[in-house]
Amino acid sequence: MRKLLMHSPIAVAVAWIGAYIFCTLLPLLVLFFYPPLPDRGFWLDFSVALGFIALAMMVLQFALTARINKVEASYGIDVILQFHRYISLVAFAFVLIHPLILFIVKPETLQLLNIFTAPWRAKMAVLGTLALIILVVTTIWRQKLHIPYEAWRTAHGFLAVLTVSLGLGHAIGVGNYLGLFWKAVLWTAIALIALWLIVYARLVKPWLMLKKPYLVEEVRAERGDVWTITLRPRVHKGFQFQPGQFAWLTINRSPFQMREHPFSMSSNGDNLDKIEFSIKALGDFTKTIKDIPAGTVAYLDGPYGVFTTDRYEDTGGFVLIAGGIGITPIISMLITHAEREDPRPYLLVYASRTWEDITFREELDALQEKLDLKVVHVLKEPPKDWSGESGYVDKELLEKYIPEQRAARQYFLCASPPMMDQVQIILHELEVPPMNIQMEHFNLV
């Protein structure tokens, strides 16, 4: 029983949450062993506590974004990055509240904001806070500010390192709570861990990718302004992935440049000979996919993701709901299970704009001969002679097609955010168990 619990996905996920909370509070907990300082008062100590917690949170952000496989496998990288975004705002709030309390309790400390006359420890605090403000603003409003993804990502990493470095320097410079040798050792260890995570993500991982290149075999057009790029491993065996997973793709650049983009694989996960990505031409990078010549060198970092049918081998069947390019991970699931001769029933509800926009339309027809698969196309702009479903994927439509025994199936949903939100609400209203609903978010960056 103990062995089963140790390997339970829920138990592992809870263990990682516990580790995160412990690491966040550890710098604060050690303060209980520090001799109390005279004439400090509750609010000053509370301000210091917020500062320590915020600094620990910011250090842990490097761990959240380092793509550590064991952590990612417990939650999925989309969940981790969502947590990364929200916890950044919490840390940001703590950083701002930390000096505000100090200014209110001791108004004379407002002079520390003058970086020309303030001591170096205060200058570090001011500059670190400014760097954090720029980091948060450029992240939240990146698209509105028209900042290219590659430029933003480089600046984001630099500002994060700068913020944490200045924060650590400020904490050490104040010294009131870090005077004992072993506490300085603790923060030095935290700084070294953060440094290693940066080195791992920026140097070690790209170096490993460099040793396993891929070559572009072909780029072919699909319906719906989608292009499928086929890669074959060069001087290595490639990697196996679970259908529905994704990888970070770098094309015609060194992986050390960190100019990579996340895409779901659309091919058979069991086939190590080739990997395919089907990419819709939406942005600056994706619109260039069609022009990539055969023989171009590419690199992959993956596989990642928990949006995969392989995690539910004991389920009685699957309901797959896709909108537009959200079909990409789902076609990988269907192709892989067709090759495995899976006898379980599959229902695909696929929303598209027009009949000609249905990506993989012919492939889906062929898969119905190999799988127990029912495909329901939902067209927003149907042709005049259309006798199928039209409009949107609403409650009436889903109630018409999904099985009455809701808990007997696993439900996979991949579409635009508005459609996903709407369908998720509908599935709850139809009494589909929340644990049976799996979703994939494409907005990782």
C-alpha positions as CSV (number, residue, x, y, z in Angstrom):
1,M,0.0,0.0,0.0
2,R,2.8,2.4,0.9
3,K,4.5,1.7,-2.5
4,L,1.2,2.5,-4.3
5,L,0.8,5.8,-2.5
6,M,4.4,6.8,-3.3
7,H,3.7,6.3,-7.0
8,S,0.2,7.8,-7.0
9,P,0.1,11.0,-9.2
10,I,-2.0,12.8,-6.6
11,A,0.5,11.9,-3.8
12,V,3.5,13.0,-5.9
13,A,1.7,16.3,-6.8
14,V,0.9,16.9,-3.1
15,A,4.5,16.2,-2.2
16,W,5.8,18.8,-4.7
17,I,3.3,21.4,-3.3
18,G,4.6,20.6,0.2
19,A,8.2,21.0,-1.0
20,Y,7.3,24.4,-2.5
21,I,5.7,25.7,0.7
22,F,8.6,24.5,2.8
23,C,11.2,26.1,0.5
24,T,9.2,29.4,0.5
25,L,8.9,29.5,4.3
26,L,12.4,28.1,5.1
27,P,14.2,31.5,5.2
28,L,11.4,32.8,7.4
29,L,11.4,29.8,9.8
30,V,15.1,30.2,10.5
31,L,14.4,33.7,11.9
32,F,12.7,32.0,14.9
33,F,16.2,30.8,16.0
34,Y,17.6,34.3,15.7
35,P,18.0,36.4,18.9
36,P,15.1,39.0,18.8
37,L,16.2,42.5,17.9
38,P,15.2,45.3,20.4
39,D,12.7,47.9,19.6
40,R,11.5,46.4,16.4
41,G,7.8,46.0,16.8
42,F,5.3,43.7,15.0
43,W,5.0,45.7,11.8
44,L,8.7,46.0,11.1
45,D,9.1,42.3,11.7
46,F,6.1,41.6,9.5
47,S,7.6,43.8,6.7
48,V,10.8,41.8,6.9
49,A,8.9,38.5,6.8
50,L,7.1,39.6,3.6
51,G,10.4,40.5,2.0
52,F,12.0,37.2,2.8
53,I,8.9,35.3,1.5
54,A,8.9,37.3,-1.7
55,L,12.6,36.7,-2.3
56,A,12.2,33.0,-1.8
57,M,9.2,32.9,-4.2
58,M,11.3,34.7,-6.8
59,V,14.1,32.3,-6.5
60,L,11.7,29.4,-6.9
61,Q,10.4,30.9,-10.1
62,F,13.6,29.7,-11.7
63,A,12.7,26.1,-10.7
64,L,9.2,26.5,-12.1
65,T,10.4,27.5,-15.5
66,A,13.4,25.2,-15.8
67,R,11.2,22.4,-17.3
68,I,12.2,19.8,-14.7
69,N,10.6,16.6,-16.1
70,K,9.6,15.1,-12.7
71,V,7.8,18.3,-11.7
72,E,6.2,18.8,-15.1
73,A,4.9,15.2,-15.2
74,S,2.9,15.8,-12.0
75,Y,0.9,18.8,-13.2
76,G,1.6,19.6,-16.9
77,I,3.7,22.5,-18.0
78,D,0.6,24.7,-18.8
79,V,-0.5,24.4,-15.1
80,I,3.0,25.1,-13.9
81,L,3.3,28.2,-16.1
82,Q,-0.1,29.4,-15.0
83,F,1.0,29.0,-11.4
84,H,4.3,30.8,-12.3
85,R,2.3,33.8,-13.6
86,Y,-0.1,34.1,-10.6
87,I,2.6,33.5,-7.9
88,S,4.7,36.2,-9.6
89,L,1.9,38.7,-8.9
90,V,1.8,37.5,-5.3
91,A,5.5,38.0,-4.9
92,F,5.3,41.4,-6.6
93,A,2.6,42.5,-4.1
94,F,4.8,41.3,-1.2
95,V,7.7,43.2,-2.6
96,L,5.7,46.5,-2.8
97,I,4.0,46.0,0.6
98,H,7.4,45.3,2.3
99,P,8.8,48.9,2.0
100,L,5.3,50.5,2.3
101,I,5.0,49.2,5.8
102,L,8.4,50.5,6.6
103,F,7.6,54.0,5.3
104,I,4.4,54.1,7.3
105,V,5.9,52.9,10.6
106,K,9.2,54.9,10.2
107,P,8.5,57.9,7.8
108,E,12.1,59.0,8.0
109,T,13.1,55.9,5.9
110,L,11.5,57.6,2.8
111,Q,14.9,59.2,2.2
112,L,16.2,55.7,1.2
113,L,14.3,56.2,-2.1
114,N,17.0,58.7,-3.1
115,I,19.4,56.4,-4.9
116,F,22.0,59.2,-5.0
117,T,22.3,59.6,-1.2
118,A,21.0,56.2,0.0
119,P,23.4,53.5,1.2
120,W,24.2,50.8,-1.4
121,R,21.9,48.3,0.3
122,A,18.9,50.7,-0.3
123,K,20.1,51.4,-3.8
124,M,19.9,47.6,-4.5
125,A,16.3,47.5,-3.1
126,V,15.2,50.5,-5.3
127,L,16.8,49.2,-8.5
128,G,15.6,45.6,-7.9
129,T,12.1,46.9,-7.4
130,L,12.2,48.9,-10.6
131,A,13.5,45.9,-12.5
132,L,10.6,43.8,-11.1
133,I,8.1,46.5,-12.1
134,I,9.4,46.5,-15.7
135,L,9.4,42.7,-15.7
136,V,5.7,42.5,-14.6
137,V,4.5,45.3,-16.9
138,T,6.2,43.9,-20.0
139,T,4.9,40.5,-19.3
140,I,1.2,41.4,-18.6
141,W,1.0,43.8,-21.5
142,R,3.5,42.3,-23.9
143,Q,1.1,42.0,-26.8
144,K,-0.4,45.4,-26.2
145,L,3.1,46.9,-26.2
146,H,3.9,44.9,-29.4
147,I,7.0,43.4,-27.9
148,P,8.2,40.4,-30.0
149,Y,8.2,37.1,-28.2
150,E,12.0,36.5,-28.7
151,A,13.0,39.9,-27.5
152,W,10.6,39.7,-24.5
153,R,11.9,36.3,-23.5
154,T,15.5,37.5,-23.5
155,A,14.7,40.6,-21.5
156,H,12.4,38.6,-19.1
157,G,15.3,36.3,-18.2
158,F,17.7,39.2,-17.7
159,L,15.3,41.2,-15.6
160,A,14.5,38.1,-13.4
161,V,18.2,37.5,-12.7
162,L,18.8,41.2,-12.0
163,T,15.8,41.4,-9.6
164,V,16.8,38.3,-7.6
165,S,20.5,39.3,-7.5
166,L,19.7,42.8,-6.3
167,G,17.2,41.4,-3.8
168,L,19.8,39.0,-2.3
169,G,22.3,41.8,-2.2
170,H,19.8,44.0,-0.3
171,A,19.0,41.3,2.2
172,I,22.7,40.6,2.9
173,G,23.5,44.3,3.0
174,V,20.8,45.0,5.7
175,G,22.4,42.2,7.7
176,N,20.1,42.4,10.8
177,Y,18.6,39.0,10.1
178,L,21.5,37.4,8.3
179,G,24.4,38.1,10.7
180,L,24.9,34.5,11.9
181,F,27.2,32.5,9.7
182,W,24.9,29.5,9.1
183,K,22.1,31.8,8.0
184,A,24.4,33.5,5.5
185,V,25.2,30.0,4.3
186,L,21.5,29.2,3.8
187,W,21.0,32.2,1.5
188,T,24.2,31.5,-0.3
189,A,22.9,28.0,-1.0
190,I,19.6,29.4,-2.2
191,A,21.5,31.7,-4.5
192,L,23.7,28.9,-5.9
193,I,20.6,26.8,-6.5
194,A,19.0,29.6,-8.5
195,L,22.3,30.0,-10.4
196,W,22.4,26.3,-11.2
197,L,18.8,26.4,-12.5
198,I,19.7,29.2,-14.8
199,V,22.8,27.4,-16.0
200,Y,20.7,24.2,-16.5
201,A,18.0,25.9,-18.5
202,R,20.3,28.2,-20.5
203,L,23.4,26.0,-21.1
204,V,23.0,22.4,-20.1
205,K,19.6,21.8,-21.7
206,P,20.6,23.5,-25.0
207,W,23.8,21.5,-25.0
208,L,21.9,18.3,-24.7
209,M,19.6,19.4,-27.5
210,L,22.6,20.2,-29.7
211,K,23.8,16.6,-29.5
212,K,20.4,15.3,-30.9
213,P,19.6,17.3,-34.1
214,Y,16.7,16.7,-36.4
215,L,16.4,17.3,-40.2
216,V,13.4,18.7,-41.9
217,E,12.2,16.1,-44.4
218,E,9.2,18.0,-45.8
219,V,6.6,20.7,-45.2
220,R,3.2,20.0,-46.6
221,A,0.0,22.1,-46.7
222,E,-3.1,21.0,-44.7
223,R,-6.6,22.4,-44.8
224,G,-7.3,25.5,-42.7
225,D,-4.0,27.3,-43.4
226,V,-2.1,24.7,-41.4
227,W,1.3,23.4,-42.4
228,T,2.7,20.0,-41.2
229,I,6.5,19.9,-40.8
230,T,8.1,16.4,-40.7
231,L,11.4,15.9,-38.8
232,R,13.6,12.9,-38.7
233,P,16.3,12.3,-36.1
234,R,19.9,12.6,-37.3
235,V,22.6,10.3,-35.7
236,H,20.3,9.4,-32.8
237,K,17.1,7.3,-32.2
238,G,14.7,10.2,-31.6
239,F,12.2,10.0,-28.8
240,Q,8.9,8.3,-28.1
241,F,6.1,10.5,-26.8
242,Q,2.6,10.0,-25.4
243,P,0.0,11.1,-27.9
244,G,-1.2,14.6,-27.1
245,Q,2.1,15.8,-25.7
246,F,4.2,18.7,-27.1
247,A,7.8,19.8,-27.5
248,W,9.7,23.1,-27.8
249,L,10.9,23.5,-31.4
250,T,13.9,25.3,-32.6
251,I,14.5,25.6,-36.4
252,N,17.6,26.7,-38.2
253,R,19.1,28.3,-35.1
254,S,21.4,27.2,-32.3
255,P,19.4,26.0,-29.2
256,F,21.6,28.3,-27.2
257,Q,19.8,31.3,-28.7
258,M,16.6,30.3,-26.9
259,R,14.5,31.1,-29.9
260,E,12.1,28.2,-29.5
261,H,8.3,27.7,-29.7
262,P,6.0,25.1,-28.2
263,F,3.9,22.9,-30.5
264,S,1.9,19.7,-30.1
265,M,3.0,16.7,-32.0
266,S,0.5,15.5,-34.6
267,S,2.1,12.2,-35.5
268,N,2.1,8.7,-34.1
269,G,3.7,8.8,-30.6
270,D,5.1,5.3,-31.0
271,N,7.0,6.0,-34.2
272,L,10.6,7.0,-33.4
273,D,11.5,7.4,-37.0
274,K,9.8,10.7,-37.5
275,I,8.0,13.5,-35.6
276,E,5.4,15.8,-37.1
277,F,4.1,19.1,-36.0
278,S,1.0,20.7,-37.6
279,I,1.2,24.5,-37.2
280,K,-1.4,27.1,-38.1
281,A,0.0,30.2,-39.7
282,L,-1.1,32.8,-37.1
283,G,2.0,34.8,-36.0
284,D,5.3,36.0,-37.3
285,F,7.1,32.7,-36.7
286,T,4.3,30.3,-37.7
287,K,3.8,32.1,-41.0
288,T,7.3,31.2,-42.0
289,I,6.9,27.4,-41.5
290,K,5.7,26.9,-45.1
291,D,9.0,28.4,-46.4
292,I,11.4,26.1,-44.5
293,P,13.3,24.0,-47.0
294,A,14.0,20.3,-46.6
295,G,17.3,19.6,-44.9
296,T,17.0,22.4,-42.4
297,V,18.4,21.5,-39.0
298,A,16.0,21.6,-36.1
299,Y,16.2,20.8,-32.4
300,L,13.5,19.6,-29.9
301,D,13.1,19.8,-26.2
302,G,10.5,17.4,-25.0
303,P,8.2,15.7,-24.7
304,Y,6.1,17.6,-22.2
305,G,2.5,17.7,-21.1
306,V,-0.1,15.5,-19.3
307,F,-2.8,16.1,-21.9
308,T,-2.6,12.5,-23.1
309,T,-4.8,9.5,-23.3
310,D,-2.0,7.2,-22.2
311,R,-2.6,8.4,-18.6
312,Y,-6.1,6.8,-18.7
313,E,-5.6,3.2,-19.8
314,D,-8.4,1.9,-17.6
315,T,-11.1,4.3,-19.0
316,G,-14.0,2.9,-21.0
317,G,-13.6,5.4,-23.9
318,F,-12.9,9.0,-24.8
319,V,-14.8,12.1,-25.8
320,L,-12.6,14.5,-27.7
321,I,-13.7,18.1,-28.2
322,A,-11.6,20.3,-30.5
323,G,-11.9,23.7,-32.1
324,G,-9.7,24.8,-35.1
325,I,-6.0,24.0,-34.6
326,G,-6.9,22.4,-31.3
327,I,-7.2,19.2,-33.4
328,T,-3.4,18.8,-33.4
329,P,-2.9,16.9,-30.2
330,I,-6.1,15.0,-30.7
331,I,-5.1,13.7,-34.2
332,S,-2.0,12.3,-32.6
333,M,-4.1,10.5,-30.1
334,L,-6.3,9.0,-32.8
335,I,-3.5,8.0,-35.1
336,T,-1.5,6.4,-32.3
337,H,-4.5,4.4,-31.0
338,A,-5.5,3.4,-34.5
339,E,-2.0,1.9,-35.0
340,R,-2.4,0.1,-31.6
341,E,-5.8,-1.3,-32.7
342,D,-7.5,0.1,-29.6
343,P,-11.0,-1.3,-29.4
344,R,-12.5,1.4,-27.1
345,P,-15.1,3.9,-28.4
346,Y,-14.1,7.5,-29.4
347,L,-16.3,10.5,-30.0
348,L,-14.8,13.6,-31.7
349,V,-16.8,16.8,-31.7
350,Y,-14.8,19.1,-34.0
351,A,-15.8,22.8,-34.5
352,S,-14.5,24.6,-37.6
353,R,-15.4,27.7,-39.5
354,T,-16.2,26.2,-42.9
355,W,-16.2,22.8,-44.5
356,E,-12.9,23.6,-46.3
357,D,-11.3,24.7,-43.1
358,I,-11.5,21.3,-41.5
359,T,-7.9,20.3,-40.9
360,F,-7.2,16.6,-41.3
361,R,-10.7,16.1,-42.8
362,E,-9.7,13.2,-45.0
363,E,-7.5,11.7,-42.3
364,L,-10.4,11.7,-39.9
365,D,-12.6,9.9,-42.5
366,A,-9.9,7.2,-42.8
367,L,-9.5,6.8,-39.1
368,Q,-13.2,6.0,-38.8
369,E,-12.4,2.8,-40.6
370,K,-9.6,1.8,-38.2
371,L,-11.2,2.9,-34.9
372,D,-14.5,2.8,-33.2
373,L,-14.7,6.5,-33.9
374,K,-17.7,8.8,-34.4
375,V,-16.8,12.3,-35.8
376,V,-19.3,15.2,-35.4
377,H,-18.3,18.3,-37.4
378,V,-19.8,21.5,-36.2
379,L,-19.5,24.3,-38.8
380,K,-19.9,28.0,-38.0
381,E,-20.5,28.8,-41.7
382,P,-22.0,25.7,-43.2
383,P,-22.7,25.3,-46.9
384,K,-26.2,25.4,-48.2
385,D,-26.6,21.7,-48.6
386,W,-25.1,21.0,-45.1
387,S,-27.1,18.5,-43.0
388,G,-24.8,18.2,-40.1
389,E,-24.4,20.3,-36.9
390,S,-23.8,24.1,-37.2
391,G,-23.3,27.0,-35.0
392,Y,-21.4,26.5,-31.7
393,V,-20.7,23.6,-29.4
394,D,-23.5,24.2,-26.9
395,K,-25.2,22.3,-24.2
396,E,-27.9,20.9,-26.5
397,L,-25.4,19.5,-29.0
398,L,-23.2,17.9,-26.3
399,E,-26.1,16.4,-24.5
400,K,-27.2,14.9,-27.8
401,Y,-23.9,13.1,-28.5
402,I,-22.0,12.3,-25.2
403,P,-22.9,9.0,-23.5
404,E,-25.4,8.9,-20.7
405,Q,-22.9,7.3,-18.4
406,R,-20.8,10.4,-18.1
407,A,-18.2,9.0,-15.7
408,A,-17.4,6.1,-18.1
409,R,-15.4,8.3,-20.4
410,Q,-12.5,10.7,-20.2
411,Y,-13.1,14.1,-21.9
412,F,-10.3,15.9,-23.7
413,L,-10.8,19.5,-24.7
414,C,-8.5,21.7,-26.8
415,A,-9.7,24.9,-28.5
416,S,-9.7,28.6,-28.2
417,P,-9.9,30.0,-24.6
418,P,-13.6,31.2,-25.0
419,M,-14.7,27.9,-26.4
420,M,-12.8,25.9,-23.7
421,D,-14.4,28.0,-20.9
422,Q,-17.9,27.6,-22.4
423,V,-17.6,23.8,-23.0
424,Q,-16.1,23.3,-19.5
425,I,-19.1,24.9,-17.9
426,I,-21.5,22.9,-20.1
427,L,-19.7,19.6,-19.1
428,H,-20.1,20.5,-15.5
429,E,-23.8,21.2,-16.0
430,L,-24.1,17.8,-17.7
431,E,-22.7,16.2,-14.6
432,V,-19.4,15.1,-16.1
433,P,-17.0,14.5,-13.1
434,P,-14.4,17.3,-13.0
435,M,-11.6,14.7,-12.7
436,N,-12.7,13.3,-16.1
437,I,-12.1,16.6,-17.9
438,Q,-8.6,17.3,-19.3
439,M,-7.8,20.5,-21.1
440,E,-4.9,21.8,-23.1
441,H,-4.0,25.5,-23.1
442,F,-2.0,26.8,-26.1
443,N,-1.2,30.2,-24.6
444,L,2.1,29.1,-22.8
445,V,3.9,32.3,-23.6
